Structure formats: structure tokens, C-alpha cells
Amino acid sequence: MLVMDPPVKGFAEFVQECGEIWRSRLPRHSHSGVVLVELIHNNATALCMNLLVGCYVAEFLGARPVGFTAPTFTKYPVPMDQVRALAAVFGVKEVINIEQKEDHKITASVLREWKRFRTQLLWRSSRSKLSVLDGDRLRAAVLELNFDGVWIGDLVYDSYLYPSQKATINEFDSVLAAVYDRANLIFAGTENLIRRYAARAMVVSHTVYVEYGLPSRVALRYGIPVFGKAGLNPVIVRKYRSLEEATIPPPAGIQKAVSFCREALGDSLPGLADAFYPPSPGKVGESNAFRYGYGSGKREEDRSGLIRFLGLDPKKKTCCIMAHMFVDAPHACADLLFADYYQWLAATLSFVARTPSVNWLVRQHPYEILVGQEQNFQEIVAPYVANGTVTVVPDDVTTSSLFSCVDAVTTCSGTAGIEFASVGIPCILAAKPYYADYSFALRPRTQAAYFKALSEISTLPRLSADEMNLAKEIAYVELKCLPVRSALVPETPDLAGLSTTDEDFRAWWLDVTHRFKTNQPCDDPLYQSLHRLVHSDEDHALEVKSARRA
């Protein structure tokens, strides 16, 4: 659901009816410092969940929440007046625009002015150097961007791909220039925010893109812990304690969560995991993520029918390249062996053209098709399809259909690797997703090692029963135990491919109003899980009771 200007139906009623409810429930204590809450969005669920997390964390720390926002996120406008009205309902009276340049009339010292001047010189110099590069040299230079010890290149790179809808960076065009300049403003704006307030923590709706990842890293640079979210409701909340943690991949945190869940769920975990995974058309209701590869409009094919339909040579081993959305934050997962998803797929297809001893399939990411971003994929794959090098798996075939006829898969950071591992099919990774450190995943450390692994597909053995069961348990923890629900906000799926009406918006806000009137924050599973996270050495919020009932 969206927050828009002018407001959608039901929004004004929620603000009017619930404005006093939350304030009456705020704890009465003196505040020490603030919790900075990012509100750079127009999705009502994302905003409400950020505000809930921010208010809960502030309560646990004895601080007060202060919001910050910006006029746009990725390429969409932020209705700032409505965001401020929404924040006020949660008792967040201040919402600062971090893209607004600081008033230079207010100066702290000559030293500070000198540091500001020196930093701006570095930004301008770096921009000038980028502007004369292209191709591989430009991609490498963007990824190397670092200011004051904060690595920002991956955030700038990903923030370019999304609004431009280009599969890769080839030139320093107007979009890249705008993203770079915006990163400069957000970097400076976040530093100004941190100087203005005694910040004790920060809450962000994600840790990718310059809108979210950059404030997170600047905060961590100053020793301020960050609570980063993923998803809508339910959400995954991870606690970051240092700048180093902000750029390391998910396995660093998932291992603690797995240990916790094994202790909490005991002997029931293997059975729960086996019932949940692997995904199938009959399990679409178990996770919103399942609908993309297994939901309505998909058909299940048996082995013989699929081999015939795809024209596979039964004497050869078969490998499926599980492609990604080119514009969907390729650097959100660390240790990507290539500059981006496009460069990975291009290099892999080039290798495939020289390796006819294997049946090669390629599957476009189903979400990319769902949102109508098919052109980039079609352009890169078309020449290889035309010369018979690779076969595209039709989108209307379920991913589970491939389990019967594929001997290996390769991908970068998606769920495909663990999906296929759960049925015994090895996966060769070109990045480090959350499951990459476990024995069922094959993760080469260099491009040369990656291509060597692809060349040895014909000799790859199937995974053992223990490895399959391990994959199922890791997937269960990631998809069922880490997501935490809030009782104060309706559960909200990704709306891609779904239609909504004005009445849907109004019904959503009426539901939120009812939940605010009938639920106490202290009874909210999100409140309870965050309380544990704030006061423990764990990395993730966990709500294992919900997982046990699933």
C-alpha cells in the first residue's frame, strides 16, 4: 500500500483517529539521545514498520526517535508532507530532509569548515576522473569509490542501475552523474544529522542504494549501531555494530540464527524444514517468495516431457544458469566475482558457447518478467539461442519442474542455489549469498576457479542426504524464523503483478486503525523480538514461536 500526495483513501482517518492513541502509550521517562529513523519511501507498510522498529528501539534505549527523509527514493517521489503526518502519529515530531544543504551561516569551527572544503574537493576530483572513463575502467572505478573510510562504490553502482533500467554501466551519463551528486548530498546530510543529534542507533528500511546503505555506513563509521530491515511485514531485522559488518555478506549472521533455532526448536526442526522445503506449487502460501517461480500461471512438467520440450540430449549432463534481475542491487551480496549480474551472465554465456559437452539452459528471473523488465535479458541471450548454444526455460514452467532433469545450476546470490541443493543438485556460485559457507554450496573464489568448476560439471556428484537436509534447515531458518511479524500492521506481500484499487487502500488503513486501537505494543511479536535483539549479542531478530506453528 502507498502513501501518496494527495493522500489515498483512509490515510486521513488513520492520522486523525490514531494520533493520540500512540502518544498515550509512549513511556514516560527522560530521554538520553535519539534513534534516527529513515523514512525515505512511499510504501505505507515499509514506513509503518520503520517507525515501529524505530520507536521500539528508542524505548529500549531510553532515547527518542527522530526521522529523516529525502525527496525521492531510487526513482520514485516521497510524499514528504504525508510522511511527516504519518511519523507524528507514532510520536516522531521531527523529520529531517538529509538532502537539504546545511546552512553555512551556522559554523562550528574553522577546522570543521576546512574539513568540509577538503571533502568537497575530493568529491569533485573523483567525479572529474570518472567522467572520462567508460566500460570496464569505469565500472572498476565506480566500485572503488571510498570517502573518509566509507566504501560507497557498490551503492552508487546499484543506485544507477535501478533508475536507468540499464543492465550495466558503460558510460558516465547524466543518470550516473545525478546518482553520484546525490550520494554526495546524502553523505554530507547524514554527517550533519549525526553532528546535530546525540544518535544512539539508526533504523533503515534496507542497507542497499545510496538512500539507505549510505546513511547506514556513515552511522557505523561514527560508531552508531544500525538496525537494517528487509521485507515488508513480516520483516527481517539485522543489527550491525561496525562498518566492517555493513559490507560483509549474510553468512556472518545466519550462523548464529541457525544455532539459536536448533536449540529453540530441537528435534522438531528437521521435520519442519522437510515439510517446508523445497518449494513447490502446493507450498506457495508458505512464503511470498515462492509465488514467483511456483505460483499461478505456472505449469509443472515431468522429466520426459521437459527433456523433449527443451530438446535436451539425454547422454549429456544438464546445467541451468539461474539469471538475476540485472537492476536489482547486484552488490547487496558481497564477493561478486564480476562487475555486476550482466557481466556475469555475459561471461558465463561466452564460456557456454565453448563448452558443448553439457546441455545448457538459462532461466530468466521470474520477478524480472513480472515487472516487465525483459528487454535486457532477451538482448544478451538472443545470439546464443540463435546458434543453439543455450535454451531458455519458459517462464510458465515451474522451477520445481527442473529438479527432475538438471544436474547442476549456477547463479550468483539468489535462492536458486539452496532450492536445488535441497533436492540434491549442486550449485556453483559466483557470489556469496547467505548459504554460501555451508557444505552443500560450491563457491569458487576467483573467476578462473568459477570457470574451472563449470568445466567439471560432468563429474559433479549429487549432494548427500545430509547435505540436502542441511539446505532445508538453513532455508527454513532464513525464510520462516528470521521474518518477524507485527500485530499492528497488516501482513503485506510484494504487490508486483497484483492490482489494487482505492478501496483496497482505504481497507488497508482501516485495518491499521483497528489494529492500533485493539493491540498493545508490548504484546506485539516485533516488540518482543526487538527487545531481545537490542539486549543480546545476536545479529537478527527472531520469532521462533511463529515458525513452530507454521
ZAMARGU-4260 file (C-alpha; in steps of 0.2 Angstrom, whole numbers, plus 5000, padded with zeros to 4 digits):
<rodrens>
0) 5000/5000/5000 | 5006/5018/4996 | 5007/5034/5005 | 5003/5047/4991 | 5001/5066/4989
5) 4986/5069/4989 | 4983/5056/5002 | 4974/5039/4997 | 4958/5035/5005 | 4959/5030/5023
10) 4975/5039/5027 | 4967/5055/5034 | 4956/5044/5045 | 4970/5034/5052 | 4980/5050/5056
15) 4965/5058/5064 | 4959/5043/5074 | 4976/5036/5079 | 4986/5052/5083 | 4983/5051/5101
20) 4982/5033/5104 | 5001/5030/5101 | 5006/5046/5111 | 4996/5039/5126 | 5006/5023/5126
25) 5023/5031/5125 | 5034/5028/5140 | 5036/5042/5152 | 5054/5044/5155 | 5068/5056/5152
30) 5077/5054/5135 | 5095/5051/5133 | 5100/5054/5114 | 5090/5049/5099 | 5087/5035/5087
35) 5087/5041/5069 | 5074/5033/5059 | 5075/5033/5040 | 5058/5037/5031 | 5064/5038/5013
40) 5049/5028/5005 | 5031/5029/4999 | 5026/5012/5004 | 5015/5013/5019 | 5020/4996/5026
45) 5038/5000/5024 | 5036/5017/5033 | 5025/5010/5047 | 5037/4996/5050 | 5052/5008/5051
50) 5043/5019/5063 | 5038/5004/5074 | 5056/4997/5074 | 5062/5015/5077 | 5050/5018/5092
55) 5053/5001/5100 | 5072/5003/5099 | 5071/5021/5106 | 5060/5014/5120 | 5073/5000/5124
60) 5087/5013/5124 | 5078/5026/5133 | 5080/5038/5118 | 5068/5047/5107 | 5065/5044/5089
65) 5069/5057/5076 | 5065/5054/5057 | 5075/5058/5042 | 5069/5058/5024 | 5073/5064/5006
70) 5063/5070/4991 | 5065/5053/4981 | 5070/5035/4983 | 5078/5026/4969 | 5067/5034/4955
75) 5051/5037/4965 | 5044/5053/4974 | 5042/5053/4993 | 5027/5062/4998 | 5036/5072/5012
80) 5021/5080/5020 | 5012/5064/5022 | 5027/5055/5028 | 5028/5069/5042 | 5010/5067/5046
85) 5012/5048/5047 | 5028/5050/5058 | 5018/5061/5070 | 5006/5048/5074 | 5020/5037/5081
90) 5026/5052/5091 | 5040/5056/5079 | 5039/5075/5079 | 5055/5079/5069 | 5058/5073/5051
95) 5074/5080/5043 | 5077/5081/5025 | 5095/5075/5023 | 5097/5081/5005 | 5094/5099/5010
100) 5111/5108/5011 | 5117/5113/5028 | 5115/5132/5032 | 5133/5138/5031 | 5129/5153/5042
105) 5130/5141/5057 | 5148/5135/5058 | 5156/5125/5072 | 5174/5130/5069 | 5187/5134/5056
110) 5193/5116/5057 | 5176/5110/5053 | 5175/5122/5038 | 5192/5116/5032 | 5187/5098/5033
115) 5171/5101/5023 | 5180/5111/5010 | 5193/5097/5008 | 5180/5083/5007 | 5171/5093/4993
120) 5187/5094/4984 | 5189/5075/4984 | 5171/5073/4978 | 5174/5085/4964 | 5190/5077/4959
125) 5184/5059/4959 | 5169/5065/4949 | 5180/5073/4936 | 5191/5057/4935 | 5175/5046/4932
130) 5168/5057/4919 | 5182/5052/4906 | 5181/5034/4908 | 5170/5020/4901 | 5167/5001/4900
135) 5177/4990/4911 | 5188/5005/4918 | 5173/5015/4923 | 5164/5000/4931 | 5180/4996/4941
140) 5182/5015/4946 | 5165/5016/4952 | 5166/5001/4963 | 5182/5008/4971 | 5174/5024/4977
145) 5178/5027/4995 | 5177/5043/5006 | 5183/5045/5023 | 5185/5027/5025 | 5167/5023/5019
150) 5165/5012/5004 | 5151/5019/4993 | 5155/5012/4976 | 5143/4997/4976 | 5129/5009/4982
155) 5132/5021/4968 | 5133/5007/4956 | 5117/4999/4961 | 5108/5016/4963 | 5112/5019/4944
160) 5106/5003/4938 | 5089/5004/4945 | 5083/5021/4939 | 5092/5019/4922 | 5085/5002/4920
165) 5101/4998/4911 | 5109/4981/4914 | 5127/4988/4917 | 5137/5004/4917 | 5145/5008/4901
170) 5147/5027/4902 | 5147/5042/4914 | 5130/5048/4908 | 5118/5060/4916 | 5110/5047/4927
175) 5126/5041/4934 | 5131/5060/4937 | 5115/5063/4946 | 5117/5047/4957 | 5135/5052/4961
180) 5130/5070/4966 | 5115/5063/4976 | 5127/5052/4986 | 5137/5067/4990 | 5122/5076/4997
185) 5116/5061/5007 | 5134/5058/5014 | 5135/5076/5020 | 5117/5076/5026 | 5119/5061/5036
190) 5135/5068/5044 | 5126/5084/5048 | 5112/5074/5056 | 5124/5064/5067 | 5133/5080/5072
195) 5116/5088/5076 | 5110/5074/5087 | 5117/5063/5100 | 5112/5047/5090 | 5112/5031/5099
200) 5106/5020/5085 | 5099/5021/5067 | 5085/5011/5059 | 5084/5009/5040 | 5072/5000/5028
205) 5086/4992/5019 | 5105/4993/5018 | 5106/4995/4999 | 5106/5010/4987 | 5113/5027/4992
210) 5096/5032/5001 | 5098/5018/5014 | 5116/5010/5013 | 5125/5027/5014 | 5117/5033/5030
215) 5120/5016/5037 | 5138/5016/5033 | 5141/5034/5039 | 5132/5030/5055 | 5143/5015/5058
220) 5158/5025/5053 | 5154/5035/5069 | 5151/5020/5080 | 5132/5021/5079 | 5124/5004/5078
225) 5111/5001/5064 | 5096/4991/5063 | 5093/4986/5045 | 5077/4979/5038 | 5072/4968/5024
230) 5055/4965/5018 | 5038/4972/5022 | 5028/4963/5036 | 5035/4951/5041 | 5052/4959/5041
235) 5070/4953/5044 | 5079/4964/5056 | 5098/4963/5057 | 5109/4973/5070 | 5125/4980/5063
240) 5138/4985/5075 | 5153/4991/5064 | 5157/4997/5047 | 5165/4981/5043 | 5149/4972/5046
245) 5140/4983/5033 | 5150/4976/5019 | 5151/4958/5024 | 5139/4945/5017 | 5124/4937/5026
250) 5133/4921/5032 | 5141/4931/5046 | 5124/4932/5054 | 5114/4917/5048 | 5125/4905/5058
255) 5120/4912/5075 | 5102/4912/5070 | 5103/4893/5064 | 5111/4889/5081 | 5098/4898/5091
260) 5084/4890/5081 | 5091/4872/5083 | 5092/4875/5102 | 5074/4883/5102 | 5066/4870/5090
265) 5076/4855/5095 | 5071/4838/5087 | 5056/4847/5078 | 5067/4857/5066 | 5071/4844/5053
270) 5053/4839/5051 | 5048/4857/5050 | 5061/4860/5037 | 5057/4845/5027 | 5039/4850/5026
275) 5043/4867/5021 | 5057/4865/5008 | 5060/4863/4994 | 5047/4875/4986 | 5033/4868/4975
280) 5016/4874/4968 | 5007/4867/4983 | 5018/4877/4995 | 5015/4895/4988 | 5006/4900/5003
285) 5020/4896/5014 | 5031/4911/5008 | 5028/4926/4997 | 5044/4922/4988 | 5038/4905/4982
290) 5024/4913/4970 | 5037/4920/4958 | 5044/4903/4952 | 5029/4892/4958 | 5013/4902/4958
295) 4998/4904/4947 | 5001/4904/4928 | 5015/4891/4930 | 5014/4873/4925 | 5023/4858/4931
300) 5031/4847/4919 | 5038/4829/4921 | 5055/4824/4916 | 5052/4815/4900 | 5041/4829/4894
305) 5053/4843/4899 | 5068/4834/4891 | 5058/4833/4875 | 5051/4850/4876 | 5068/4858/4879
310) 5077/4847/4866 | 5090/4840/4879 | 5102/4827/4874 | 5099/4813/4887 | 5118/4807/4886
315) 5124/4824/4892 | 5124/4832/4909 | 5112/4847/4910 | 5116/4864/4919 | 5104/4878/4921
320) 5110/4896/4923 | 5098/4904/4935 | 5099/4923/4930 | 5096/4938/4941 | 5087/4954/4939
325) 5101/4965/4931 | 5095/4981/4940 | 5091/4973/4957 | 5106/4978/4968 | 5119/4965/4962
330) 5131/4971/4976 | 5119/4968/4990 | 5128/4952/4992 | 5147/4953/4994 | 5161/4944/4984
335) 5153/4945/4967 | 5166/4938/4955 | 5160/4950/4941 | 5156/4969/4940 | 5138/4965/4940
340) 5124/4952/4935 | 5125/4957/4917 | 5144/4955/4916 | 5142/4938/4925 | 5129/4932/4913
345) 5139/4938/4898 | 5155/4929/4903 | 5145/4913/4908 | 5136/4913/4891 | 5153/4916/4882
350) 5160/4901/4891 | 5145/4890/4887 | 5147/4894/4869 | 5164/4885/4870 | 5158/4870/4880
355) 5145/4859/4870 | 5148/4844/4881 | 5134/4850/4893 | 5116/4854/4889 | 5115/4872/4894
360) 5098/4880/4900 | 5095/4898/4906 | 5081/4904/4916 | 5076/4922/4917 | 5072/4928/4934
365) 5053/4927/4936 | 5052/4943/4945 | 5060/4952/4931 | 5046/4946/4919 | 5033/4950/4932
370) 5038/4968/4932 | 5041/4969/4913 | 5059/4971/4913 | 5063/4958/4899 | 5072/4968/4886
375) 5090/4967/4894 | 5089/4948/4896 | 5082/4945/4878 | 5096/4955/4870 | 5110/4947/4879
380) 5103/4929/4877 | 5096/4930/4859 | 5113/4927/4850 | 5116/4911/4860 | 5099/4905/4857
385) 5100/4908/4839 | 5116/4897/4837 | 5109/4883/4848 | 5122/4886/4862 | 5108/4888/4876
390) 5090/4885/4878 | 5079/4897/4888 | 5067/4889/4900 | 5050/4896/4898 | 5043/4907/4912
395) 5027/4897/4913 | 5036/4881/4918 | 5038/4880/4937 | 5056/4880/4944 | 5052/4863/4953
400) 5050/4855/4935 | 5068/4857/4933 | 5073/4847/4948 | 5070/4831/4938 | 5081/4834/4923
405) 5095/4846/4929 | 5112/4840/4936 | 5119/4857/4941 | 5114/4875/4942 | 5125/4891/4943
410) 5119/4908/4950 | 5126/4922/4960 | 5116/4926/4975 | 5098/4921/4973 | 5088/4907/4982
415) 5090/4895/4967 | 5106/4888/4974 | 5098/4882/4990 | 5082/4877/4981 | 5091/4865/4970
420) 5103/4859/4984 | 5088/4854/4994 | 5084/4841/4981 | 5102/4835/4979 | 5108/4846/4964
425) 5124/4855/4967 | 5126/4874/4964 | 5141/4884/4958 | 5140/4901/4965 | 5148/4917/4958
430) 5145/4927/4974 | 5142/4924/4992 | 5123/4923/4997 | 5118/4918/5015 | 5120/4900/5012
435) 5137/4901/5003 | 5148/4895/5018 | 5139/4878/5020 | 5145/4862/5013 | 5131/4860/5000
440) 5137/4875/4991 | 5151/4876/4979 | 5159/4894/4980 | 5174/4897/4969 | 5185/4912/4975
445) 5190/4919/4958 | 5184/4920/4940 | 5196/4907/4934 | 5190/4895/4948 | 5172/4898/4943
450) 5175/4893/4925 | 5185/4878/4930 | 5170/4872/4941 | 5159/4875/4926 | 5171/4864/4915
455) 5169/4850/4928 | 5150/4849/4929 | 5150/4832/4920 | 5160/4825/4935 | 5150/4834/4949
460) 5142/4821/4961 | 5124/4824/4968 | 5123/4830/4986 | 5122/4818/5000 | 5106/4816/5010
465) 5114/4825/5025 | 5118/4840/5013 | 5101/4840/5007 | 5093/4841/5024 | 5106/4854/5029
470) 5100/4865/5015 | 5082/4863/5020 | 5086/4868/5038 | 5095/4884/5033 | 5081/4889/5021
475) 5069/4886/5035 | 5078/4897/5047 | 5080/4911/5034 | 5063/4911/5027 | 5052/4906/5042
480) 5062/4910/5058 | 5070/4926/5053 | 5055/4936/5047 | 5046/4944/5061 | 5028/4949/5061
485) 5020/4965/5068 | 5002/4963/5075 | 5000/4982/5072 | 5002/4982/5053 | 4993/4970/5041
490) 5004/4957/5033 | 5008/4964/5016 | 5015/4954/5001 | 5025/4962/4987 | 5012/4970/4976
495) 5021/4966/4959 | 5009/4959/4947 | 4994/4962/4959 | 4981/4975/4956 | 4975/4987/4969
500) 4960/5000/4970 | 4956/5015/4980 | 4945/5004/4991 | 4960/4992/4994 | 4970/5007/5000
505) 4955/5013/5012 | 4953/4995/5018 | 4971/4993/5022 | 4971/5010/5033 | 4955/5005/5041
510) 4963/4988/5046 | 4979/4998/5053 | 4967/5009/5063 | 4958/4994/5070 | 4975/4986/5075
515) 4981/5002/5083 | 4965/5003/5094 | 4965/4984/5099 | 4983/4979/5101 | 4996/4984/5114
520) 5014/4987/5108 | 5021/4977/5122 | 5011/4961/5115 | 5017/4964/5098 | 5029/4949/5092
525) 5040/4963/5084 | 5042/4972/5100 | 5046/4956/5110 | 5059/4951/5096 | 5067/4968/5095
530) 5069/4969/5114 | 5079/4953/5114 | 5089/4959/5099 | 5093/4976/5107 | 5099/4967/5124
535) 5108/4952/5117 | 5123/4948/5106 | 5113/4941/5092 | 5113/4948/5075 | 5095/4945/5070
540) 5078/4947/5077 | 5069/4930/5079 | 5052/4925/5082 | 5053/4906/5083 | 5036/4903/5090
545) 5028/4909/5074 | 5040/4897/5065 | 5035/4882/5076 | 5016/4885/5072 | 5019/4885/5053
</rodrens>
